């Protein structure tokens, strides 16, 4: 029985496996704060780059590895675009069908030897693709990030379960899409030091803003309301409840002895600045 072991194939196999894992990790994780559009282009360029590299490597195993990397990089692109841009079922189907036709066409061209790139041409094509990749990354890194502006109302009438204390505006001046990390806010709705309800606001969004767009998110939360002469609920006297009325809005943490009929709004980490950007009161 032959127990011979080919070390080179094993090493190539491990290298190829780790390469595929790295490709998927880059494609599916936000490890770099890049524009989703740029990241999509990077995955496509890397897929083309690996494909071209396979034309001028001397080793058969290495050549096969580059084609494997090309295919898996493009697969990462498909998954990333479908999930990150929330494509519809029709758009996803069209993307998959087009990609299938693309690779079937490439396979046919390779099988029929309808084209052939010499080593020098392949190197030039690889250098051009890599140059495009560097330009895309440079444009992305140098481009502006989204700006956040918190617009708080001066006061609000508490008369129902849901109240709105203002809006969060996110502006993207970059021509391509950007990732958005929406902040959360806390605080309290205080009728007095004993009648108050906690406030927690977490704007909902898909974490993405289109190029040149401005998105507005309403800052709302549900508040437990009771009448002034109504017995308090729960096991704590007049705690975790607010009483109807007009409340002024302030920034900062909820103090132990709050001002009467005041809503305090603070950032989730408790900083009194509410958010690192501009804070502007609404009319």
C-alpha positions as CSV (number, residue, x, y, z in Angstrom):
1,X,0.0,0.0,0.0
2,X,1.4,3.4,-1.0
3,X,1.4,5.9,1.8
4,X,3.3,8.6,-0.1
5,X,2.4,12.1,0.8
6,X,2.6,15.1,-1.6
7,X,3.6,18.0,0.6
8,X,3.2,20.6,-2.1
9,X,-0.4,19.7,-2.8
10,X,-1.2,19.8,0.9
11,X,0.4,23.3,1.3
12,X,-1.3,24.6,-1.8
13,X,-4.6,23.2,-0.5
14,X,-4.2,24.9,2.9
15,X,-3.1,28.2,1.2
16,X,-6.1,28.1,-1.1
17,X,-8.5,27.4,1.8
18,X,-7.1,30.2,3.9
19,X,-7.3,32.5,0.8
20,X,-10.9,31.7,0.3
21,X,-11.7,32.3,4.0
22,X,-9.9,35.7,3.8
23,X,-11.9,36.6,0.7
24,X,-15.2,35.8,2.3
25,X,-14.2,37.6,5.5
26,X,-13.4,40.7,3.6
27,X,-16.5,40.5,1.6
28,X,-18.9,39.9,4.4
29,X,-17.4,41.8,7.3
30,X,-17.1,45.6,7.7
31,X,-13.4,45.5,8.7
32,X,-12.6,48.5,6.6
33,X,-14.7,51.7,6.7
34,X,-15.0,51.8,2.9
35,X,-18.0,52.9,0.8
36,X,-20.2,49.9,0.0
37,X,-20.0,50.9,-3.6
38,X,-16.2,51.0,-3.6
39,X,-16.0,47.8,-1.7
40,X,-18.2,46.1,-4.4
41,X,-15.8,47.4,-7.1
42,X,-12.8,46.1,-5.1
43,X,-14.3,42.6,-5.1
44,X,-15.0,42.7,-8.8
45,X,-11.5,44.1,-9.6
46,X,-9.9,41.4,-7.4
47,X,-11.9,38.7,-9.1
48,X,-10.7,40.0,-12.5
49,X,-7.1,40.3,-11.2
50,X,-7.0,36.7,-10.0
51,X,-8.5,35.6,-13.3
52,X,-5.8,37.4,-15.3
53,X,-3.0,36.1,-13.0
54,X,-3.9,32.6,-13.9
55,X,-2.8,33.2,-17.5
56,X,0.9,33.7,-16.7
57,X,1.7,31.5,-13.7
58,X,3.9,28.5,-14.5
59,X,2.6,26.2,-11.8
60,X,-0.6,24.3,-12.6
61,X,-1.6,24.2,-8.9
62,X,-1.0,27.9,-8.5
63,X,-2.9,28.6,-11.7
64,X,-5.9,26.6,-10.4
65,X,-5.7,28.4,-7.1
66,X,-5.9,31.8,-8.8
67,X,-9.1,30.7,-10.7
68,X,-10.6,29.4,-7.5
69,X,-9.8,32.8,-5.8
70,X,-11.4,34.6,-8.8
71,X,-14.6,32.6,-8.5
72,X,-14.9,32.9,-4.8
73,X,-14.1,36.6,-4.8
74,X,-16.9,37.1,-7.3
75,X,-19.2,35.0,-5.2
76,X,-18.4,37.2,-2.2
77,X,-19.3,40.2,-4.4
78,X,-22.7,38.7,-5.2
79,X,-23.5,38.0,-1.6
80,X,-22.2,41.4,-0.4
81,X,-24.2,43.3,-3.0
82,X,-27.4,41.3,-2.4
83,X,-27.3,41.8,1.3
84,X,-25.8,45.2,1.7
85,X,-27.9,47.0,-0.9
86,X,-31.1,45.0,0.0
87,X,-31.7,44.0,-3.6
88,X,-35.2,42.9,-4.5
89,X,-36.0,39.4,-5.6
90,X,-36.1,40.5,-9.3
91,X,-32.7,42.3,-9.0
92,X,-31.1,39.4,-7.2
93,X,-32.4,37.0,-9.9
94,X,-31.1,39.3,-12.7
95,X,-27.7,39.5,-11.0
96,X,-27.4,35.8,-10.6
97,X,-28.5,35.1,-14.1
98,X,-26.1,37.6,-15.6
99,X,-23.2,36.3,-13.5
100,X,-24.0,32.7,-14.6
101,X,-23.9,33.8,-18.2
102,X,-20.6,35.6,-17.6
103,X,-18.8,32.6,-16.2
104,X,-20.3,30.2,-18.7
105,X,-19.0,32.5,-21.4
106,X,-15.6,32.7,-19.8
107,X,-15.5,28.9,-19.6
108,X,-16.4,28.5,-23.2
109,X,-13.8,31.0,-24.3
110,X,-11.1,29.3,-22.3
111,X,-12.2,25.8,-23.5
112,X,-12.2,26.8,-27.2
113,X,-9.0,28.9,-26.8
114,X,-10.7,31.9,-28.4
115,X,-8.3,34.2,-26.7
116,X,-4.8,34.0,-25.5
117,X,-2.8,36.5,-23.4
118,X,1.0,36.3,-23.4
119,X,2.9,36.8,-20.1
120,X,3.7,40.4,-20.9
121,X,0.1,41.4,-21.7
122,X,-1.2,39.6,-18.6
123,X,1.3,41.5,-16.4
124,X,0.2,44.8,-18.0
125,X,-3.4,43.9,-17.5
126,X,-2.8,43.0,-13.8
127,X,-0.9,46.2,-13.2
128,X,-3.7,48.2,-14.7
129,X,-6.3,46.5,-12.6
130,X,-4.2,47.0,-9.5
131,X,-3.8,50.7,-10.4
132,X,-7.6,51.0,-10.7
133,X,-7.9,49.3,-7.3
134,X,-5.5,51.8,-5.6
135,X,-7.3,54.8,-7.2
136,X,-10.7,53.5,-5.9
137,X,-9.3,53.1,-2.4
138,X,-7.6,56.5,-2.4
139,X,-10.8,58.3,-3.6
140,X,-12.7,56.5,-0.9
141,X,-10.3,57.3,2.0
142,X,-10.0,61.0,0.9
143,X,-13.8,61.4,0.5
144,X,-15.9,62.9,3.3
145,X,-17.8,60.8,5.8
146,X,-21.5,61.4,6.6
147,X,-22.4,64.3,8.8
148,X,-24.9,63.9,11.7
149,X,-27.1,66.7,13.1
150,X,-29.4,66.3,16.0
151,X,-32.4,68.7,15.9
152,X,-34.2,68.7,19.2
153,X,-37.5,70.4,19.9
154,X,-37.7,73.1,22.5
155,X,-40.8,71.4,24.1
156,X,-43.3,68.6,23.5
157,X,-46.7,67.8,24.7
158,X,-46.9,64.4,26.5
159,X,-50.4,63.2,25.9
160,X,-50.1,59.7,24.6
161,X,-47.8,56.7,24.7
162,X,-45.4,57.9,21.9
163,X,-43.6,61.1,22.0
164,X,-41.2,62.7,19.5
165,X,-38.3,64.8,20.9
166,X,-36.8,65.7,17.5
167,X,-35.1,64.3,14.5
168,X,-31.6,63.0,13.5
169,X,-30.4,64.2,10.1
170,X,-27.6,62.3,8.3
171,X,-26.1,64.0,5.3
172,X,-23.7,62.3,2.8
173,X,-21.9,64.7,0.5
174,X,-19.8,61.9,-0.9
175,X,-21.1,60.9,-4.4
176,X,-21.1,57.2,-3.5
177,X,-22.9,55.3,-0.8
178,X,-21.6,55.3,2.8
179,X,-22.0,53.2,5.9
180,X,-24.0,54.8,8.6
181,X,-23.7,54.1,12.3
182,X,-26.9,55.6,13.9
183,X,-26.4,56.6,17.5
184,X,-28.8,55.8,20.3
185,X,-30.0,58.2,23.0
186,X,-31.2,57.8,26.6
187,X,-32.6,60.0,29.3
188,X,-35.9,60.4,31.0
189,X,-39.3,62.1,31.0
190,X,-39.6,63.7,34.4
191,X,-42.8,65.2,35.8
192,X,-41.0,65.6,39.1
193,X,-38.3,63.7,40.9
194,X,-40.6,60.7,41.6
195,X,-42.9,60.7,38.6
196,X,-40.6,59.9,35.7
197,X,-40.2,57.4,32.9
198,X,-37.0,56.2,31.3
199,X,-36.2,57.3,27.7
200,X,-34.4,55.1,25.2
201,X,-34.3,56.1,21.5
202,X,-32.7,53.9,18.9
203,X,-33.3,55.1,15.3
204,X,-34.0,52.3,12.9
205,X,-32.2,52.2,9.5
206,X,-30.4,49.8,7.2
207,X,-27.0,51.3,8.0
208,X,-26.5,52.7,4.5
209,X,-27.0,56.1,2.9
210,X,-26.9,56.8,-0.8
211,X,-24.4,59.1,-2.4
212,X,-25.4,62.8,-2.2
213,X,-28.4,62.0,-0.1
214,X,-29.8,63.3,3.2
215,X,-31.8,61.0,5.5
216,X,-34.0,62.0,8.4
217,X,-34.8,59.8,11.3
218,X,-37.6,60.6,13.8
219,X,-36.6,60.3,17.5
220,X,-39.5,58.7,19.2
221,X,-40.1,56.6,22.3
222,X,-43.1,55.1,24.1
223,X,-43.8,56.7,27.5
224,X,-46.0,55.3,30.3
225,X,-48.7,57.9,31.0
226,X,-51.2,58.2,33.9
227,X,-53.5,60.9,35.1
228,X,-52.4,63.2,37.9
229,X,-54.9,61.7,40.4
230,X,-54.6,58.2,39.2
231,X,-53.0,55.7,41.6
232,X,-49.5,54.7,40.4
233,X,-48.9,51.3,38.8
234,X,-46.2,48.8,39.9
235,X,-44.5,48.3,43.2
236,X,-42.6,51.6,43.2
237,X,-44.5,54.8,44.0
238,X,-45.0,56.9,40.9
239,X,-41.8,55.4,39.4
240,X,-41.5,54.6,35.7
241,X,-44.4,56.7,34.7
242,X,-45.0,60.3,33.5
243,X,-48.0,62.6,33.8
244,X,-49.6,64.4,30.8
245,X,-48.6,67.9,30.1
246,X,-46.1,70.2,28.2
247,X,-42.5,69.3,28.8
248,X,-39.4,71.3,28.0
249,X,-36.5,69.4,26.4
250,X,-32.9,69.6,27.6
251,X,-29.7,67.7,26.8
252,X,-27.9,65.8,29.5
253,X,-28.3,62.8,31.8
254,X,-31.4,62.4,33.9
255,X,-30.4,63.8,37.3
256,X,-31.6,62.5,40.7
257,X,-33.6,65.7,41.3
258,X,-34.8,66.7,37.8
259,X,-36.6,69.9,37.0
260,X,-40.3,69.5,36.9
261,X,-41.9,68.6,33.6
262,X,-38.6,68.2,31.8
263,X,-37.3,65.7,29.2
264,X,-33.6,64.9,29.4
265,X,-31.9,63.5,26.3
266,X,-28.3,62.2,26.4
267,X,-26.2,60.0,24.3
268,X,-26.1,56.3,25.0
269,X,-22.7,56.6,26.7
270,X,-24.0,59.2,29.0
271,X,-22.2,62.3,27.6
272,X,-24.0,65.6,28.1
273,X,-23.2,66.7,24.5
274,X,-25.8,64.1,23.3
275,X,-23.8,63.6,20.1
276,X,-20.4,64.6,18.8
277,X,-21.8,66.6,15.9
278,X,-23.9,69.8,15.9
279,X,-27.0,70.1,18.1
280,X,-29.7,72.4,16.8
281,X,-33.1,73.1,18.3
282,X,-36.1,72.9,16.0
283,X,-38.6,75.6,15.6
